[in-house]
Amino acid sequence: MNEFVQGFIKGAKETPKGFFAPAIALWRLLVGVSESLLKDKARQHRA
C-alpha cells in the first residue's frame, strides 16, 4: 500500500493535468447529471 501512495504522489507531481484530467472529467459529468436530475424534479413538482 505504501508503494501505491508513493507512486500516486510521484505521478501527480510529474503530470498533474494528465493525471487528474480523468477524475475531473468524471466529477463534471456527475455534477452535470445531478443538476439535470434536480432541475427535472423541480419541474415535476411545479406542474
C-alpha positions in Angstrom: 0.0 0.0 0.0 2.9 2.4 0.8 4.3 1.8 -2.7 0.9 2.8 -4.2 0.8 6.0 -2.3 4.4 6.9 -3.3 3.7 6.1 -6.9 0.5 8.2 -6.8 2.3 11.2 -5.4 5.2 10.8 -7.9 2.7 10.6 -10.8 0.8 13.6 -9.5 3.9 15.7 -9.3 5.2 14.7 -12.7 1.9 15.1 -14.7 -0.7 16.9 -12.8 -3.1 17.8 -15.7 -2.9 14.4 -17.3 -3.0 12.6 -14.0 -6.1 14.3 -12.7 -7.9 15.0 -16.1 -10.0 11.8 -16.0 -11.1 12.4 -12.4 -12.0 16.0 -13.2 -14.0 14.9 -16.3 -15.8 12.3 -14.2 -16.6 14.9 -11.5 -18.0 17.3 -14.1 -20.1 14.5 -15.6 -21.6 13.6 -12.2 -22.3 17.2 -11.3 -24.0 17.8 -14.6 -26.1 14.7 -14.3 -27.1 15.6 -10.7 -28.0 19.2 -11.6 -30.1 17.9 -14.6 -32.0 15.4 -12.4 -32.6 18.1 -9.7 -34.0 20.5 -12.3 -36.3 17.8 -13.7 -37.6 17.0 -10.3 -38.3 20.7 -9.6 -40.2 21.0 -12.9 -42.3 18.0 -12.0 -43.3 19.4 -8.6 -44.4 22.7 -10.2 -46.6 21.1 -12.8 
